Amino acid sequence: MNIADSIIKDKLKNVYFIWGRGKTTIANRLKEEYGFYIYSTDESRDRQVKLANPVDQPYMCRDFQKEYGVKSFWELPKEVIEEREKHFVAEMTPMMVAELIQLSALHKVIICEGDIDYCAIAPIAAHTVHLCNQSTSFDWFNRPDHEDIRAVIYGRTDLSEEKKQLVIQNAYESVAASEGIIPDWVVDLGIKNIVWNDHTGIDTTALEVAAYFGLNKQVHNDD
């Protein structure tokens, strides 16, 4: 079944997509300020994996750690992490779109933050923005839902201290590849880019995003 992009775009007209670095921080700030509903693609992963099958979502069903004989995702080679994530997200995107269409009937404003197949979403999204975080204090692993990653690695008894440091370094390099830069796809797709850093701060950036989307305090999610 093929559904026209124009139909899906109409169904997603009250969904606002935030991409890039610091998207979770800014989305949560918008929720605090305006009361918007937040859809996190990270939080949806467990649900989508349970629905995946090897025919339609082969990457979502593959056990890369078993294939490469490692105990943690971050021990995989960086190129494998990148490949797996790219295809995993592409396979998960239609599932997320289905959920967002359902949710759009329940909420006036939905902020969708997280990794998604940008090229697939751009033609069907009415509102998109990309964040380029150039803050020197930004650390992906300091997020509440990520902070235990380092603790788990450091707590492993099967790795030497040197190996632990290498795994941590591999993890940082894997997630930091695009920090502080504007990806080519943002330019190619004509997506609005907003740069923020230590001087602009969270509140200023959140206000800029809200202004670009045309949102204000009078627009509440479930009023």
C-alpha positions, -999 to 999 in steps of 0.1 A, spaced: 0 0 0 13 34 -10 -1 65 7 4 99 -10 29 122 8 2 149 8 -21 128 28 5 119 54 17 155 56 -19 166 64 -21 140 92 12 152 106 4 190 104 5 194 141 38 175 146 69 196 150 102 177 143 134 188 161 166 172 149 203 176 156 223 179 188 206 190 220 171 182 206 160 164 238 171 193 260 153 219 239 122 197 235 119 192 272 123 230 277 94 236 253 74 211 273 81 229 306 73 263 290 43 255 269 30 221 280 35 204 247 34 166 242 69 152 236 74 122 214 109 107 219 121 84 192 146 69 217 118 60 240 98 44 212 126 20 202 116 -8 226 80 -8 214 91 -8 177 117 -36 182 89 -58 197 69 -53 165 98 -59 141 102 -90 121 133 -103 101 116 -99 67 105 -63 70 130 -50 96 161 -71 92 185 -46 109 162 -41 138 162 -79 143 199 -85 139 220 -92 170 252 -73 161 268 -79 194 265 -117 190 277 -114 154 308 -96 164 314 -115 196 312 -85 219 291 -79 251 282 -42 245 270 -21 216 299 3 220 325 -23 214 314 -26 178 336 -9 152 325 27 146 316 20 110 294 -9 121 277 13 147 270 39 120 257 14 95 235 -3 120 220 29 133 213 43 98 194 12 87 178 6 121 164 42 120 152 38 84 133 6 93 118 21 124 106 54 108 74 40 92 65 26 126 71 60 143 50 78 116 21 54 123 23 63 160 26 100 153 -5 99 131 -24 82 160 -12 107 185 -19 137 163 -56 131 168 -52 133 205 -28 163 209 -29 198 195 9 201 194 34 172 193 71 178 195 89 149 179 125 148 189 151 121 181 167 102 153 145 95 123 150 90 86 153 126 77 151 122 39 120 101 42 103 125 67 112 159 51 86 156 22 58 147 47 67 170 76 51 205 77 75 217 105 111 208 109 142 224 125 177 213 130 199 222 160 236 227 157 249 226 192 283 242 195 283 243 233 316 233 249 297 219 279 275 196 259 280 159 266 257 133 251 266 109 279 255 133 306 219 129 297 198 111 325 189 83 300 225 79 289 246 85 320 246 49 330 264 38 298 298 48 312 290 34 346 282 0 330 314 0 310 336 10 340 319 -16 361 327 -45 339 351 -70 353 360 -88 321 377 -57 306 411 -42 316 412 -6 325 429 2 292 402 -17 273 375 2 292 390 35 281 391 24 245 354 14 246 345 48 262 366 65 235 349 45 208 315 55 222 323 92 222 337 91 187 306 73 175 282 99 188 303 130 184 310 127 147 285 154 137 287 177 168 291 213 160 286 210 123 257 214 99 252 181 80 249 182 42 214 168 43 202 198 63 213 221 35 202 198 7 167 194 21 164 231 29 158 226 66 160 255 90 192 253 111 196 270 145 230 273 161 232 274 199 262 275 222 273 285 257 263 321 251 228 316 237 218 290 262 188 267 265 160 293 271 171 315 242 173 286 219 139 272 229 123 306 223 139 308 189 126 273 180 91 282 193 92 315 173 102 297 141 74 272 145 50 299 153 41 286 187 33 307 218 20 304 253 -15 306 241 -11 273 222 -14 245 248 -14 209 239 -47 197 255 -66 229 262 
